[in-house]
């Protein structure tokens, strides 16, 4: 009996985007953070693997430190060495776009190097949000706030969107301010009013490469400097930001020694680490 081989042809992914992962060695709160071990592997390796799982055309680690370069290349990552003089991760990504020769219309997702469990689906959702909104220069994500303490926490960035999902403003303050419910004692509320929705901004961004290239040349905005929120520079200069409600919100990232201990404990108890190498 003749055997007929049937070849399955995988359809081309219509969503085309790149990922750049800025990685600095000199973190103030957790020195050497990208190379700190989590489940026996460098933190940056976990992030890189999650990025690969998103289906991006290109995944690049952007760093100015040869120690990170050596380790990243040892696990097969593509590394782009950038200037040590960049003030922000956005500036570093702009250099990556130039070095890689990405066209202005290319979608570039900035994946933070300290989120080892960033859902690949969220990366794709943010990239898709930019692809589906051609009048936006940037796309990002948010998730609903239910805890009043979180709404009033200045370390939690809030965002207000318009009817079409574009950002109106980002703030460390509890926006929108519920005039009748908050008053002078809003921080002591047991629950948030049910007639209003509050959103927490998730710090993942997709840029058009042309916007990314021009961003470092934009002068800082007064509201950006007051709130210490770089994304306000875009709104100040008329760049629209589309904000999607995340289908899958990421767990907390790793910023401190305590965060690393917590992440290690969560990893050890997760079903994902059943056998060596299966940690994504």
Buried (B, 14 or more C-beta within 10 A) or exposed (E): EEEEEEEEEEEEEEBBBBBBBBBBBEBEEBEBBBBBEBBEBBBBBBBBBBBBBBBBEBBBBBBBBEEBBEBBEEEEBEBBBBEEEBEEBBBBBBBBBBEBEBEEEBBBBBBBBBBBBBBBEBBBBBBBBBBEBEEBBBBBBBBEBEBBEBBBBEEBBBBBBEEEBBBEBBBBEBBBEBEEBBEEEBEEBEEBEEEEBBBBBBBBBBBBBBBBBBBBEBEEBEBBEEBEBBBBBBBBBEBBBBBBBBEEBBEEBBBEEEBBEBBBEBBEEEEEBEEEEEBE
